[in-house]
Amino acid sequence: MMMTLNPDKSDSLLFVTSQHEQFVHVLDSVNVANTVVPLAKQLKSLGVVLNANLTFNQHTQLVYQSPVSIMSERFAKFAIHWIKTQCFS
């Protein structure tokens, strides 16, 4: 049984340094196993948002704005307030 690549469900990402970033902009796809796969500006893999420079800016922004992060921050504020009022008053 041979596996095939589905270009409709695949994206590719080239990791480059800032000095070589100018050369990537001329590409819009790569050829993998005789299949044309579109080149993405960023992609999400296993919950991590990656970009060509590996800056993690988009990932950090998404995590910080996630409901879990917001609830964690609110819980931390509540816990600090509760500890101050219950233990130190």
C-alpha positions, -999 to +999 in steps of 0.1 A: +000+000+000+015+033-011+007+066+008-001+096-013+001+133-004-032+152-006-023+188-016-057+201-005-050+190+031-013+199+031+007+231+036+045+236+035+066+261+054+102+270+047+122+280+077+146+308+068+169+334+085+160+371+081+189+374+056+173+348+033+137+358+037+137+379+006+143+348-016+113+329-002+088+355-013+092+344-050+079+309-041+043+300-038+046+262-036+070+234-034+071+200-051+070+170-027+070+135-042+057+149-075+029+167-058+026+205-057+021+217-021+012+253-014+037+274+006+021+290+037+031+321+056+024+303+089+008+271+099-005+254+130+009+220+140-001+202+172-015+235+186+017+255+179+016+283+153+048+284+133+061+309+109+092+310+086+113+329+111+103+308+142+094+340+161+063+325+178+047+359+179+014+347+165+014+317+188+021+338+219-007+362+209-032+334+204-023+317+237-024+350+256-059+358+242-073+322+247-102+317+271-080+294+293-054+322+297-081+348+305-097+325+330-064+316+346-056+353+350-090+360+366-087+330+389-052+341+400-066+376+408-095+360+427-071+336+446-048+365+456-078+386+468-092+356+487-059+348+504-054+385+514-090+387+529-091+353+546-056+349+559-045+384+566-075+401+581 
